[in-house]
């Protein structure tokens, strides 16, 4: 398990990417409602 740190970084980036997509869709939805 030498690359555990690298795998952890990859998982963190993957999760942050999905969170960003979720927040982006929510923000776009709210803007659509406000417009």
N, C-alpha and C positions, 0 to 999 in steps of 0.2 A: 504493500500500500504506500508506495513512494509518492505517487501523484495524487494523494488525497487532497492536498491543498489546491492543486490545479483543478481537480474535479469540483471542489467546493466553490472555487471562484466561478467556474462555468455555471454551476447551479444558481449561484447568487445572481449572475448576470441574466440568466434565463428567467428567474422569478421577477427580477426588477423590470425586465422587458415586458413580461405579461402584465405586471402591475401598471406600467406606463400605458400599455394598450387599454387596459380597463379604465384607468382614469381619463384617458383621452376620449374614449367613447362616451363616458359619463358627461364630460365637459361639453362635447359636441352635442349630446342629447339635450343638456340644459340650455345651451345656446339656441338650439332649434326650438325649444319650448318658449324661451324668452323672446325670440324673434316672432 
